[in-house]
Amino acid sequence: MTSMMIDIFLLGLLVFIAVMILRTGKLFAVIVMSGGYSLTSAAIFVNLDAVDVAFTEAAVGAGISTVLFLAAMAFLPAEEKPARKNSTGFSHTLIATVVCVAAGLLLITAALDLPAFGDPNAPAQVHVAPRYLQESGDVLHIPNVVTTVLASYRGFDTLGETIVVFTAGLGVLMLLAGATRTRRQSPTTKTTSNIKTKSKKGAQNG
């Protein structure tokens, strides 16, 4: 009962953070609350005894992603550009709301058919888990079952997650490198380029 109450509280906190992210127009606040959203998700995973997933969510979602967003924010305005209030924007918002509510209802309906949490007779416990426990040490020679699942059985999934984080970091580094090159332009180079531009405009006018 206590675990369920904690889950309900954390889920309510997720909804609250999501609403605040949608309502605010300041990018810094959005980044900070997104990190809080990831930390709250990690707390839910811990409460579900999925500590490995919680560690990944906290490290990638709240750690690396927040740092990358803050680095990219250095080249963006501090506040979001105000949207134009018209009928088209309202219709788009209405359509998005209907789609989100319908998808949420479908997910809740599907979740009701899932086996109870921790049920020893669940398909995952009967068919998959024994194989992981047996093959982890005998076949793959990995003593840690969690490492076996993440690095072997879910190796492609882990590789995809690593590629996503690497691509995001590479994009931020490219932005930082471009800004550094721009700042390193000497005043002489800027003056020469301005003179060339003015001379071209004068030749065109003449």
Secondary structure, DSSP 8 states (H G I E B T S, - for coil): -HHHHHHHHHHHHHHHHHHHHHH--BHHHHHHHHHHHHHHHHHHHHHTT-HHHHHHIIIIIIIIHHHHHHHHHTTS-SB------SHHHHHHHHHHHHHHHHHHHHHHHHHHTS--TT-TTSHIIIIIHHHHHHHHHHTS--S-HHHHIIIIITHHHHHHHHHHHHHHHHHHHHHHHHHHHHHT--HHHHHHHHHHHHHHHHHHH-
